[in-house]
Amino acid sequence: MTTEVRSLREFKMPDVGEGLTEAEILSWYVKPGDTVTDGQVVCEVETAKAAVELPIPFNGVVEQLFFPEGATVDVGTVIISVAVAGAAPAAAPAAPAAAPAKAEPAEPAEPERREVLVGYGPRTGGSQRRARRTTTTTVAAKAPAAPVAPVPAPAPAPVVPAQPSGDRPLAKPPVRKLAKDLGVDLRAVTPTGPDGVITREDVHAHASAAAAVAQAPVAEPAGAPAVVPAVLPAAVPVAATGDVRVPVKGVRKATAQAMVASAFTAPHVTEFVQVDVTRTMKFVRRLKESGELGRDVRVSPLLLVAKALLTAIKRHPEINAQWDEAAQEIVIKGQVNLGIAAATPRGLIVPNIKDAGGKTLSGLAAALGELIDTARQGKTSPNDMQGGTVTITNVGVFGVDTGTPILNPGEAAILAFGAVRELPWVHKGKVVPRQVTTLALSFDHRLVDGELGSKVLADVAALLEQPKRLITWG
């Protein structure tokens, strides 16, 4: 005879990327009382590198959510507990007193295995992490010592209200993130999307209306100072001044730290060149119309700029390098992992195409299209943003002619591709309208001297002026 028993299993914040120590909970997809199955996504979290959906590794019923949406939680901290059903044998008859039951030897405890969603497989034991200071915008995450249950607060309240699934506002994860950043309660927003889905426009409209109300004059006693809350919610307008405070965290925080480190660590040099890309633009149109690279492949000028840079690197591999401060050595990388700077709702990210130099033009086009689509959907994995060796930033899509790009940390060069404009140009001895762009190459002067940087930039320009050279030079 067996008796069904239920036990609690705890799911900890996993290591979602090498070197990351914390993650912010963006959205919960379950609530206490919901039934979950092995592999079901229960929440979405954001690290300093990307947003990641977390699947739970067992079946059961959700018992408790330990942190609300918006909380920043340390890796290894329990974030959800689940009641798991199981079968236990019925109690056996008591053994005679003269023959006490022999205790079964306990199996040796295995070291704790921590699930790693991105990286090099499960790791054993705890990880050593640097101490982290807690700010007013971060919820300190301390895991309860197992198996002791967490101590309830004096006024206990569920982290996520237990309500029917239909009461949860319908919105996609990026819209939920936007609402959280703007301090908007989705339950108060009027949806205009299909099937009652809240859109980005709905959130912005609600936030604008709330800001207008907040900035309306309020009668106060004479001489009374304006009251400003000590801790401001995310992106909440301050009624007294109209200022908006936005906590710097996640991708934006990592980007800010990386750019400061790059600017004050690597000695930057930037060179510029104007290029007649009339033939390149015609070549792009021909590839689009002919479908030579595949009917579903996106063809753009950025594709040929990328191919030109990769070809130039093949001729001058010394620019595909990294500075090893500890060994005081220059490491010339064996393959080119081409980064493409992408502006997303979560901030600037630079995913890269692994071994881009080894791809054909059609293979590069397919990889570039997939990279851009994934970034726009906010699904870029941390692994796709690690190991880059050189980067392209396409500032031309914003109508900008050029700029002085800052190096992605650990890389030796970054190429800025400016807007393509019709300008008067001397062509075959006559001034005629031509399609012209400006390229800017920034490089680390510790690894790349002026001669090498100039040769690479000149090669890229020559290839874009005569795109047929992509075939002969490649």
C-alpha beads as a LAMMPS data file, in Angstrom:
LAMMPS data file: protein, C-alpha beads

474 atoms
473 bonds

1 atom types
1 bond types

-500.0 500.0 xlo xhi
-500.0 500.0 ylo yhi
-500.0 500.0 zlo zhi

Masses

1 110.0

Atoms # bond

1 1 1 0.000 0.000 0.000
2 1 1 1.313 3.436 -0.918
3 1 1 0.396 6.901 0.235
4 1 1 0.779 10.023 -1.903
5 1 1 2.912 12.689 -0.276
6 1 1 3.805 16.164 -1.396
7 1 1 7.180 17.752 -0.915
8 1 1 8.473 21.214 -1.689
9 1 1 11.160 21.694 -4.291
10 1 1 12.938 25.013 -4.726
11 1 1 14.130 26.532 -7.985
12 1 1 17.103 28.867 -7.696
13 1 1 18.160 31.714 -9.951
14 1 1 20.488 29.898 -12.370
15 1 1 23.764 31.114 -13.808
16 1 1 22.464 32.578 -17.071
17 1 1 25.869 33.587 -18.391
18 1 1 29.542 33.253 -17.564
19 1 1 30.660 35.899 -15.079
20 1 1 27.166 37.206 -14.274
21 1 1 26.176 37.330 -10.618
22 1 1 22.603 38.643 -10.660
23 1 1 19.501 39.056 -12.798
24 1 1 16.337 41.150 -12.674
25 1 1 12.942 39.436 -12.805
26 1 1 11.059 41.065 -15.679
27 1 1 7.869 39.004 -15.727
28 1 1 6.288 36.087 -13.907
29 1 1 4.259 33.767 -16.136
30 1 1 2.810 31.787 -13.210
31 1 1 1.264 32.494 -9.813
32 1 1 0.724 30.484 -6.605
33 1 1 -1.655 27.604 -7.267
34 1 1 -0.745 27.180 -10.937
35 1 1 0.288 23.735 -12.158
36 1 1 3.674 23.631 -13.921
37 1 1 5.381 20.923 -15.947
38 1 1 9.027 20.077 -16.567
39 1 1 10.438 22.521 -19.118
40 1 1 7.660 25.100 -18.768
41 1 1 8.840 28.737 -18.824
42 1 1 7.884 30.335 -15.500
43 1 1 9.532 33.757 -15.772
44 1 1 11.673 36.074 -17.857
45 1 1 14.798 37.641 -16.361
46 1 1 17.196 40.282 -17.600
47 1 1 20.919 40.169 -16.985
48 1 1 23.514 42.766 -17.867
49 1 1 23.672 41.135 -21.291
50 1 1 20.254 39.902 -22.392
51 1 1 16.741 38.832 -21.485
52 1 1 16.360 35.095 -20.847
53 1 1 13.295 32.922 -20.235
54 1 1 13.713 30.412 -17.397
55 1 1 12.140 26.935 -17.645
56 1 1 11.430 25.004 -14.458
57 1 1 12.971 21.499 -14.285
58 1 1 10.147 19.573 -12.541
59 1 1 6.370 19.077 -12.343
60 1 1 4.135 20.314 -9.544
61 1 1 1.996 23.143 -8.179
62 1 1 3.436 26.608 -7.539
63 1 1 3.633 27.164 -3.787
64 1 1 5.324 30.563 -3.499
65 1 1 7.052 33.259 -5.555
66 1 1 9.819 34.748 -3.445
67 1 1 10.406 37.976 -5.410
68 1 1 8.171 40.395 -7.302
69 1 1 8.656 41.596 -10.855
70 1 1 11.417 44.205 -10.939
71 1 1 13.486 42.637 -8.152
72 1 1 17.195 42.038 -8.754
73 1 1 18.208 38.614 -7.457
74 1 1 21.601 37.007 -6.856
75 1 1 22.511 33.844 -8.734
76 1 1 21.822 30.807 -6.527
77 1 1 18.925 32.434 -4.645
78 1 1 15.593 30.585 -4.416
79 1 1 13.007 32.398 -6.536
80 1 1 10.098 29.906 -6.590
81 1 1 8.978 26.830 -4.650
82 1 1 6.832 24.060 -6.102
83 1 1 4.861 21.326 -4.336
84 1 1 5.820 18.075 -6.022
85 1 1 3.613 14.975 -5.704
86 1 1 5.215 11.602 -5.011
87 1 1 4.511 8.170 -3.570
88 1 1 5.852 6.912 -0.253
89 1 1 5.553 3.312 1.070
90 1 1 3.072 2.660 3.870
91 1 1 4.514 2.334 7.355
92 1 1 6.092 -1.117 7.919
93 1 1 5.369 -3.167 11.106
94 1 1 7.601 -2.273 14.015
95 1 1 10.616 -4.557 14.362
96 1 1 11.078 -6.574 17.587
97 1 1 12.927 -4.741 20.337
98 1 1 15.650 -7.368 20.377
99 1 1 16.384 -6.828 16.734
100 1 1 16.491 -3.122 16.077
101 1 1 16.233 -2.121 12.471
102 1 1 19.588 -1.676 10.823
103 1 1 20.004 1.801 9.512
104 1 1 20.621 1.996 5.791
105 1 1 23.921 3.664 5.022
106 1 1 23.337 7.128 3.704
107 1 1 24.529 7.711 0.179
108 1 1 27.317 10.247 -0.104
109 1 1 25.952 13.659 -0.795
110 1 1 26.695 14.901 -4.260
111 1 1 28.065 18.377 -4.691
112 1 1 25.373 20.863 -5.570
113 1 1 24.843 21.139 -9.345
114 1 1 23.957 24.575 -10.596
115 1 1 22.063 24.756 -13.825
116 1 1 23.860 26.849 -16.433
117 1 1 21.624 28.100 -19.221
118 1 1 24.458 29.653 -21.203
119 1 1 28.102 28.695 -21.001
120 1 1 29.974 25.431 -20.639
121 1 1 27.522 23.067 -18.976
122 1 1 26.497 22.464 -15.346
123 1 1 28.985 23.601 -12.748
124 1 1 29.627 21.868 -9.444
125 1 1 29.627 23.651 -6.105
126 1 1 29.309 27.314 -5.353
127 1 1 30.908 30.066 -7.339
128 1 1 33.117 32.804 -6.021
129 1 1 31.569 36.166 -6.730
130 1 1 32.653 39.656 -5.981
131 1 1 30.765 41.521 -3.271
132 1 1 27.881 43.586 -4.592
133 1 1 26.628 46.789 -3.078
134 1 1 22.874 47.086 -2.732
135 1 1 21.324 50.353 -3.926
136 1 1 17.886 51.798 -3.314
137 1 1 16.721 50.485 -6.681
138 1 1 17.841 46.905 -6.014
139 1 1 16.040 44.415 -3.814
140 1 1 18.582 42.524 -1.714
141 1 1 18.248 38.830 -2.556
142 1 1 19.122 36.453 0.272
143 1 1 18.271 32.801 -0.087
144 1 1 16.645 31.102 2.911
145 1 1 18.895 28.392 4.274
146 1 1 17.434 25.061 3.175
147 1 1 15.453 23.303 4.471
148 1 1 14.241 26.080 6.786
149 1 1 11.141 27.775 5.371
150 1 1 11.306 31.544 4.808
151 1 1 10.145 33.609 7.761
152 1 1 6.954 35.485 6.915
153 1 1 6.897 39.266 7.160
154 1 1 4.892 40.906 9.974
155 1 1 2.142 41.752 7.498
156 1 1 2.285 38.823 5.078
157 1 1 1.059 39.419 1.574
158 1 1 1.617 37.345 -1.545
159 1 1 4.270 38.685 -3.863
160 1 1 2.024 38.132 -6.837
161 1 1 -1.701 38.426 -6.080
162 1 1 -3.535 35.130 -6.384
163 1 1 -6.093 35.997 -9.017
164 1 1 -7.654 34.239 -11.979
165 1 1 -5.464 34.090 -15.060
166 1 1 -7.950 36.246 -16.917
167 1 1 -7.331 39.147 -14.493
168 1 1 -3.690 39.436 -15.573
169 1 1 -3.386 42.216 -18.171
170 1 1 -2.478 40.912 -21.612
171 1 1 0.828 42.362 -22.824
172 1 1 4.007 41.118 -24.417
173 1 1 7.219 41.006 -22.313
174 1 1 8.774 44.128 -23.982
175 1 1 5.583 46.066 -23.230
176 1 1 5.660 44.859 -19.610
177 1 1 9.277 46.008 -19.363
178 1 1 8.334 49.421 -20.792
179 1 1 5.486 49.754 -18.297
180 1 1 7.799 48.858 -15.411
181 1 1 10.394 51.417 -16.570
182 1 1 7.715 54.118 -16.788
183 1 1 6.121 53.152 -13.470
184 1 1 2.823 52.281 -15.148
185 1 1 0.425 49.743 -13.611
186 1 1 -0.803 47.671 -16.564
187 1 1 -4.069 46.986 -14.752
188 1 1 -4.902 50.675 -15.097
189 1 1 -4.139 50.864 -18.823
190 1 1 -6.920 50.725 -21.406
191 1 1 -5.912 48.212 -24.110
192 1 1 -6.425 48.994 -27.787
193 1 1 -4.669 45.992 -29.307
194 1 1 -6.386 42.924 -30.761
195 1 1 -8.071 40.638 -28.208
196 1 1 -7.507 43.209 -25.462
197 1 1 -3.700 43.199 -25.685
198 1 1 -1.956 46.277 -24.281
199 1 1 0.402 47.911 -26.798
200 1 1 3.408 50.192 -26.357
201 1 1 1.265 53.118 -27.509
202 1 1 -1.271 52.354 -24.757
203 1 1 1.495 52.469 -22.122
204 1 1 2.944 55.726 -23.462
205 1 1 -0.509 57.320 -23.613
206 1 1 -1.256 56.308 -20.009
207 1 1 2.140 57.562 -18.820
208 1 1 1.663 60.905 -20.581
209 1 1 -1.761 61.360 -19.003
210 1 1 -0.370 60.499 -15.562
211 1 1 2.511 62.944 -16.033
212 1 1 0.096 65.726 -16.965
213 1 1 -1.902 65.108 -13.809
214 1 1 1.269 64.933 -11.700
215 1 1 2.515 68.267 -13.045
216 1 1 -0.767 70.082 -12.401
217 1 1 -0.375 72.847 -9.767
218 1 1 -1.279 71.778 -6.234
219 1 1 -2.262 74.235 -3.503
220 1 1 0.272 74.072 -0.668
221 1 1 0.826 76.198 2.431
222 1 1 3.009 79.234 1.817
223 1 1 6.679 78.447 2.153
224 1 1 6.118 74.690 2.236
225 1 1 8.965 72.891 0.455
226 1 1 8.210 70.555 -2.461
227 1 1 8.063 66.967 -1.268
228 1 1 10.165 64.557 -3.316
229 1 1 10.120 60.852 -2.393
230 1 1 13.403 59.510 -1.055
231 1 1 13.222 56.482 -3.369
232 1 1 11.797 57.165 -6.813
233 1 1 10.043 54.438 -8.809
234 1 1 11.414 53.627 -12.231
235 1 1 11.059 56.499 -14.706
236 1 1 8.578 58.504 -12.613
237 1 1 8.204 62.258 -13.313
238 1 1 8.947 64.489 -10.294
239 1 1 5.960 66.799 -9.958
240 1 1 7.973 69.742 -8.624
241 1 1 10.388 69.986 -11.565
242 1 1 9.125 67.752 -14.344
243 1 1 12.395 65.791 -14.200
244 1 1 12.341 62.064 -14.825
245 1 1 14.657 59.654 -13.030
246 1 1 15.439 56.317 -14.679
247 1 1 17.413 53.699 -12.707
248 1 1 20.500 52.558 -14.606
249 1 1 20.554 48.781 -14.557
250 1 1 20.583 45.735 -16.775
251 1 1 21.901 46.244 -20.299
252 1 1 22.163 50.024 -19.960
253 1 1 24.265 49.747 -16.814
254 1 1 26.596 47.195 -18.402
255 1 1 26.923 49.356 -21.524
256 1 1 27.757 52.462 -19.498
257 1 1 30.420 50.652 -17.493
258 1 1 31.928 49.051 -20.592
259 1 1 32.103 52.318 -22.515
260 1 1 33.776 54.158 -19.637
261 1 1 36.282 51.328 -19.224
262 1 1 36.987 51.290 -22.964
263 1 1 37.356 55.054 -23.302
264 1 1 39.819 55.317 -20.413
265 1 1 41.735 52.088 -21.036
266 1 1 42.324 51.922 -24.786
267 1 1 43.933 54.906 -26.555
268 1 1 41.431 55.597 -29.333
269 1 1 42.336 56.893 -32.782
270 1 1 39.672 57.559 -35.431
271 1 1 40.203 57.980 -39.171
272 1 1 37.603 59.025 -41.755
273 1 1 37.123 58.565 -45.483
274 1 1 34.376 59.543 -47.922
275 1 1 33.461 56.830 -50.408
276 1 1 31.565 56.803 -53.697
277 1 1 29.257 53.810 -53.177
278 1 1 27.163 54.245 -56.321
279 1 1 28.262 50.873 -57.700
280 1 1 27.686 49.209 -54.336
281 1 1 24.097 50.496 -54.208
282 1 1 23.503 49.187 -57.750
283 1 1 25.003 45.837 -56.718
284 1 1 22.623 45.669 -53.737
285 1 1 19.638 46.305 -56.006
286 1 1 20.805 43.616 -58.419
287 1 1 21.163 41.066 -55.629
288 1 1 17.685 41.894 -54.356
289 1 1 16.048 41.609 -57.768
290 1 1 17.870 38.464 -58.872
291 1 1 17.520 36.536 -55.616
292 1 1 21.042 35.176 -56.067
293 1 1 21.566 34.883 -52.321
294 1 1 18.189 33.267 -51.665
295 1 1 14.608 34.458 -51.819
296 1 1 14.249 34.829 -48.052
297 1 1 17.632 36.475 -47.475
298 1 1 17.701 40.157 -46.542
299 1 1 20.145 42.136 -48.729
300 1 1 21.258 45.607 -47.624
301 1 1 24.255 47.927 -47.994
302 1 1 25.322 46.832 -44.484
303 1 1 25.869 43.330 -45.862
304 1 1 28.428 44.572 -48.402
305 1 1 30.086 46.828 -45.821
306 1 1 30.473 43.779 -43.565
307 1 1 31.872 41.690 -46.425
308 1 1 34.284 44.480 -47.353
309 1 1 35.553 44.772 -43.777
310 1 1 35.996 40.995 -43.486
311 1 1 37.931 40.950 -46.769
312 1 1 40.167 43.791 -45.566
313 1 1 40.823 41.906 -42.308
314 1 1 41.805 38.823 -44.320
315 1 1 44.451 40.974 -46.056
316 1 1 45.530 42.596 -42.773
317 1 1 44.853 40.035 -39.987
318 1 1 46.859 42.019 -37.422
319 1 1 43.867 44.302 -36.852
320 1 1 41.774 41.347 -35.609
321 1 1 43.612 41.367 -32.296
322 1 1 43.268 41.729 -28.543
323 1 1 45.469 43.303 -25.874
324 1 1 46.515 40.935 -23.055
325 1 1 47.354 43.270 -20.185
326 1 1 48.498 40.528 -17.793
327 1 1 50.938 38.948 -20.241
328 1 1 51.779 42.225 -21.995
329 1 1 51.130 40.553 -25.328
330 1 1 49.093 41.205 -28.465
331 1 1 46.864 38.238 -29.306
332 1 1 45.994 37.997 -33.009
333 1 1 42.709 36.084 -33.125
334 1 1 42.372 33.038 -35.351
335 1 1 38.832 33.840 -36.514
336 1 1 36.759 36.986 -36.951
337 1 1 33.656 37.211 -34.740
338 1 1 31.909 40.186 -36.326
339 1 1 29.838 42.298 -33.920
340 1 1 26.908 44.382 -35.120
341 1 1 25.832 47.182 -32.780
342 1 1 22.049 47.041 -32.336
343 1 1 19.788 49.537 -30.576
344 1 1 17.033 47.708 -28.671
345 1 1 14.377 48.780 -26.132
346 1 1 16.716 47.496 -23.398
347 1 1 19.678 49.511 -24.658
348 1 1 22.622 49.075 -26.996
349 1 1 23.845 45.515 -27.462
350 1 1 26.559 44.092 -29.723
351 1 1 25.838 40.483 -30.694
352 1 1 28.367 38.909 -33.026
353 1 1 28.465 36.451 -35.894
354 1 1 30.866 33.663 -35.006
355 1 1 33.572 32.973 -37.620
356 1 1 32.065 35.559 -39.967
357 1 1 35.282 35.617 -42.008
358 1 1 34.743 32.005 -43.023
359 1 1 31.258 32.564 -44.469
360 1 1 30.241 33.067 -48.083
361 1 1 28.272 36.184 -49.020
362 1 1 24.997 34.238 -48.857
363 1 1 25.963 32.651 -45.529
364 1 1 26.911 36.054 -44.128
365 1 1 23.587 37.529 -45.330
366 1 1 21.597 34.777 -43.606
367 1 1 23.581 35.118 -40.357
368 1 1 23.260 38.899 -40.386
369 1 1 19.488 38.743 -40.922
370 1 1 19.043 36.232 -38.106
371 1 1 21.212 38.309 -35.750
372 1 1 19.228 41.501 -36.407
373 1 1 15.824 39.788 -36.074
374 1 1 16.817 38.130 -32.801
375 1 1 18.111 41.414 -31.373
376 1 1 14.922 43.279 -32.284
377 1 1 12.828 40.616 -30.558
378 1 1 14.956 40.959 -27.410
379 1 1 15.962 37.279 -27.598
380 1 1 19.725 37.630 -28.038
381 1 1 21.496 35.145 -25.760
382 1 1 24.528 36.111 -23.635
383 1 1 26.649 33.678 -25.632
384 1 1 25.945 35.642 -28.835
385 1 1 27.421 38.752 -27.213
386 1 1 30.651 37.160 -26.027
387 1 1 33.890 36.708 -27.922
388 1 1 33.532 39.508 -30.482
389 1 1 36.741 40.628 -32.206
390 1 1 35.683 43.577 -34.407
391 1 1 32.449 45.582 -34.702
392 1 1 30.379 47.561 -37.209
393 1 1 27.989 50.284 -36.061
394 1 1 25.483 51.463 -38.668
395 1 1 24.774 55.067 -37.671
396 1 1 23.509 55.804 -41.179
397 1 1 20.108 54.282 -40.386
398 1 1 19.511 57.302 -38.131
399 1 1 20.479 59.769 -40.891
400 1 1 23.880 60.438 -39.298
401 1 1 26.851 61.015 -41.604
402 1 1 29.556 59.735 -39.279
403 1 1 30.886 59.685 -35.724
404 1 1 33.809 58.625 -33.558
405 1 1 32.715 55.196 -32.319
406 1 1 34.025 53.842 -29.009
407 1 1 35.616 50.422 -29.106
408 1 1 33.709 47.455 -27.786
409 1 1 35.832 46.365 -24.772
410 1 1 38.473 43.801 -25.699
411 1 1 38.388 44.603 -29.422
412 1 1 40.945 46.443 -31.537
413 1 1 38.698 48.163 -34.087
414 1 1 35.157 49.374 -34.812
415 1 1 33.854 50.694 -38.147
416 1 1 31.060 53.286 -38.332
417 1 1 28.960 53.223 -41.519
418 1 1 27.287 56.586 -42.184
419 1 1 24.246 57.621 -44.191
420 1 1 24.366 57.229 -47.978
421 1 1 23.576 60.572 -49.626
422 1 1 23.465 61.893 -53.174
423 1 1 26.260 64.472 -53.416
424 1 1 28.164 66.277 -56.181
425 1 1 31.228 64.164 -56.956
426 1 1 34.031 64.300 -59.505
427 1 1 33.560 61.175 -61.649
428 1 1 35.520 60.614 -64.862
429 1 1 36.534 64.269 -64.940
430 1 1 33.034 65.663 -64.479
431 1 1 31.062 66.821 -61.451
432 1 1 28.011 64.570 -61.298
433 1 1 25.609 63.389 -58.572
434 1 1 26.852 60.182 -56.923
435 1 1 25.859 58.086 -53.934
436 1 1 28.390 58.916 -51.190
437 1 1 28.919 57.729 -47.614
438 1 1 31.457 58.396 -44.867
439 1 1 33.291 55.614 -43.049
440 1 1 34.972 56.100 -39.661
441 1 1 37.392 53.551 -38.228
442 1 1 38.322 53.756 -34.547
443 1 1 41.146 51.531 -33.326
444 1 1 43.224 50.796 -30.245
445 1 1 46.558 52.515 -30.846
446 1 1 48.335 49.999 -28.600
447 1 1 47.639 47.265 -31.159
448 1 1 47.033 49.169 -34.383
449 1 1 49.350 51.897 -35.649
450 1 1 48.365 54.554 -38.158
451 1 1 49.701 52.609 -41.127
452 1 1 47.715 49.452 -40.382
453 1 1 44.530 51.353 -39.578
454 1 1 44.845 53.425 -42.765
455 1 1 45.410 50.337 -44.926
456 1 1 42.344 48.594 -43.550
457 1 1 40.134 51.656 -44.011
458 1 1 41.468 52.261 -47.516
459 1 1 40.800 48.646 -48.476
460 1 1 37.203 48.834 -47.236
461 1 1 36.692 52.047 -49.237
462 1 1 38.194 50.539 -52.405
463 1 1 35.976 47.461 -52.133
464 1 1 32.847 49.565 -51.748
465 1 1 33.812 51.775 -54.705
466 1 1 34.366 48.663 -56.860
467 1 1 32.283 45.861 -55.263
468 1 1 33.412 43.366 -57.947
469 1 1 36.722 43.305 -56.072
470 1 1 34.888 41.464 -53.274
471 1 1 35.066 38.426 -55.514
472 1 1 38.673 38.803 -56.702
473 1 1 40.105 39.922 -53.337
474 1 1 38.109 37.421 -51.289

Bonds

1 1 1 2
2 1 2 3
3 1 3 4
4 1 4 5
5 1 5 6
6 1 6 7
7 1 7 8
8 1 8 9
9 1 9 10
10 1 10 11
11 1 11 12
12 1 12 13
13 1 13 14
14 1 14 15
15 1 15 16
16 1 16 17
17 1 17 18
18 1 18 19
19 1 19 20
20 1 20 21
21 1 21 22
22 1 22 23
23 1 23 24
24 1 24 25
25 1 25 26
26 1 26 27
27 1 27 28
28 1 28 29
29 1 29 30
30 1 30 31
31 1 31 32
32 1 32 33
33 1 33 34
34 1 34 35
35 1 35 36
36 1 36 37
37 1 37 38
38 1 38 39
39 1 39 40
40 1 40 41
41 1 41 42
42 1 42 43
43 1 43 44
44 1 44 45
45 1 45 46
46 1 46 47
47 1 47 48
48 1 48 49
49 1 49 50
50 1 50 51
51 1 51 52
52 1 52 53
53 1 53 54
54 1 54 55
55 1 55 56
56 1 56 57
57 1 57 58
58 1 58 59
59 1 59 60
60 1 60 61
61 1 61 62
62 1 62 63
63 1 63 64
64 1 64 65
65 1 65 66
66 1 66 67
67 1 67 68
68 1 68 69
69 1 69 70
70 1 70 71
71 1 71 72
72 1 72 73
73 1 73 74
74 1 74 75
75 1 75 76
76 1 76 77
77 1 77 78
78 1 78 79
79 1 79 80
80 1 80 81
81 1 81 82
82 1 82 83
83 1 83 84
84 1 84 85
85 1 85 86
86 1 86 87
87 1 87 88
88 1 88 89
89 1 89 90
90 1 90 91
91 1 91 92
92 1 92 93
93 1 93 94
94 1 94 95
95 1 95 96
96 1 96 97
97 1 97 98
98 1 98 99
99 1 99 100
100 1 100 101
101 1 101 102
102 1 102 103
103 1 103 104
104 1 104 105
105 1 105 106
106 1 106 107
107 1 107 108
108 1 108 109
109 1 109 110
110 1 110 111
111 1 111 112
112 1 112 113
113 1 113 114
114 1 114 115
115 1 115 116
116 1 116 117
117 1 117 118
118 1 118 119
119 1 119 120
120 1 120 121
121 1 121 122
122 1 122 123
123 1 123 124
124 1 124 125
125 1 125 126
126 1 126 127
127 1 127 128
128 1 128 129
129 1 129 130
130 1 130 131
131 1 131 132
132 1 132 133
133 1 133 134
134 1 134 135
135 1 135 136
136 1 136 137
137 1 137 138
138 1 138 139
139 1 139 140
140 1 140 141
141 1 141 142
142 1 142 143
143 1 143 144
144 1 144 145
145 1 145 146
146 1 146 147
147 1 147 148
148 1 148 149
149 1 149 150
150 1 150 151
151 1 151 152
152 1 152 153
153 1 153 154
154 1 154 155
155 1 155 156
156 1 156 157
157 1 157 158
158 1 158 159
159 1 159 160
160 1 160 161
161 1 161 162
162 1 162 163
163 1 163 164
164 1 164 165
165 1 165 166
166 1 166 167
167 1 167 168
168 1 168 169
169 1 169 170
170 1 170 171
171 1 171 172
172 1 172 173
173 1 173 174
174 1 174 175
175 1 175 176
176 1 176 177
177 1 177 178
178 1 178 179
179 1 179 180
180 1 180 181
181 1 181 182
182 1 182 183
183 1 183 184
184 1 184 185
185 1 185 186
186 1 186 187
187 1 187 188
188 1 188 189
189 1 189 190
190 1 190 191
191 1 191 192
192 1 192 193
193 1 193 194
194 1 194 195
195 1 195 196
196 1 196 197
197 1 197 198
198 1 198 199
199 1 199 200
200 1 200 201
201 1 201 202
202 1 202 203
203 1 203 204
204 1 204 205
205 1 205 206
206 1 206 207
207 1 207 208
208 1 208 209
209 1 209 210
210 1 210 211
211 1 211 212
212 1 212 213
213 1 213 214
214 1 214 215
215 1 215 216
216 1 216 217
217 1 217 218
218 1 218 219
219 1 219 220
220 1 220 221
221 1 221 222
222 1 222 223
223 1 223 224
224 1 224 225
225 1 225 226
226 1 226 227
227 1 227 228
228 1 228 229
229 1 229 230
230 1 230 231
231 1 231 232
232 1 232 233
233 1 233 234
234 1 234 235
235 1 235 236
236 1 236 237
237 1 237 238
238 1 238 239
239 1 239 240
240 1 240 241
241 1 241 242
242 1 242 243
243 1 243 244
244 1 244 245
245 1 245 246
246 1 246 247
247 1 247 248
248 1 248 249
249 1 249 250
250 1 250 251
251 1 251 252
252 1 252 253
253 1 253 254
254 1 254 255
255 1 255 256
256 1 256 257
257 1 257 258
258 1 258 259
259 1 259 260
260 1 260 261
261 1 261 262
262 1 262 263
263 1 263 264
264 1 264 265
265 1 265 266
266 1 266 267
267 1 267 268
268 1 268 269
269 1 269 270
270 1 270 271
271 1 271 272
272 1 272 273
273 1 273 274
274 1 274 275
275 1 275 276
276 1 276 277
277 1 277 278
278 1 278 279
279 1 279 280
280 1 280 281
281 1 281 282
282 1 282 283
283 1 283 284
284 1 284 285
285 1 285 286
286 1 286 287
287 1 287 288
288 1 288 289
289 1 289 290
290 1 290 291
291 1 291 292
292 1 292 293
293 1 293 294
294 1 294 295
295 1 295 296
296 1 296 297
297 1 297 298
298 1 298 299
299 1 299 300
300 1 300 301
301 1 301 302
302 1 302 303
303 1 303 304
304 1 304 305
305 1 305 306
306 1 306 307
307 1 307 308
308 1 308 309
309 1 309 310
310 1 310 311
311 1 311 312
312 1 312 313
313 1 313 314
314 1 314 315
315 1 315 316
316 1 316 317
317 1 317 318
318 1 318 319
319 1 319 320
320 1 320 321
321 1 321 322
322 1 322 323
323 1 323 324
324 1 324 325
325 1 325 326
326 1 326 327
327 1 327 328
328 1 328 329
329 1 329 330
330 1 330 331
331 1 331 332
332 1 332 333
333 1 333 334
334 1 334 335
335 1 335 336
336 1 336 337
337 1 337 338
338 1 338 339
339 1 339 340
340 1 340 341
341 1 341 342
342 1 342 343
343 1 343 344
344 1 344 345
345 1 345 346
346 1 346 347
347 1 347 348
348 1 348 349
349 1 349 350
350 1 350 351
351 1 351 352
352 1 352 353
353 1 353 354
354 1 354 355
355 1 355 356
356 1 356 357
357 1 357 358
358 1 358 359
359 1 359 360
360 1 360 361
361 1 361 362
362 1 362 363
363 1 363 364
364 1 364 365
365 1 365 366
366 1 366 367
367 1 367 368
368 1 368 369
369 1 369 370
370 1 370 371
371 1 371 372
372 1 372 373
373 1 373 374
374 1 374 375
375 1 375 376
376 1 376 377
377 1 377 378
378 1 378 379
379 1 379 380
380 1 380 381
381 1 381 382
382 1 382 383
383 1 383 384
384 1 384 385
385 1 385 386
386 1 386 387
387 1 387 388
388 1 388 389
389 1 389 390
390 1 390 391
391 1 391 392
392 1 392 393
393 1 393 394
394 1 394 395
395 1 395 396
396 1 396 397
397 1 397 398
398 1 398 399
399 1 399 400
400 1 400 401
401 1 401 402
402 1 402 403
403 1 403 404
404 1 404 405
405 1 405 406
406 1 406 407
407 1 407 408
408 1 408 409
409 1 409 410
410 1 410 411
411 1 411 412
412 1 412 413
413 1 413 414
414 1 414 415
415 1 415 416
416 1 416 417
417 1 417 418
418 1 418 419
419 1 419 420
420 1 420 421
421 1 421 422
422 1 422 423
423 1 423 424
424 1 424 425
425 1 425 426
426 1 426 427
427 1 427 428
428 1 428 429
429 1 429 430
430 1 430 431
431 1 431 432
432 1 432 433
433 1 433 434
434 1 434 435
435 1 435 436
436 1 436 437
437 1 437 438
438 1 438 439
439 1 439 440
440 1 440 441
441 1 441 442
442 1 442 443
443 1 443 444
444 1 444 445
445 1 445 446
446 1 446 447
447 1 447 448
448 1 448 449
449 1 449 450
450 1 450 451
451 1 451 452
452 1 452 453
453 1 453 454
454 1 454 455
455 1 455 456
456 1 456 457
457 1 457 458
458 1 458 459
459 1 459 460
460 1 460 461
461 1 461 462
462 1 462 463
463 1 463 464
464 1 464 465
465 1 465 466
466 1 466 467
467 1 467 468
468 1 468 469
469 1 469 470
470 1 470 471
471 1 471 472
472 1 472 473
473 1 473 474
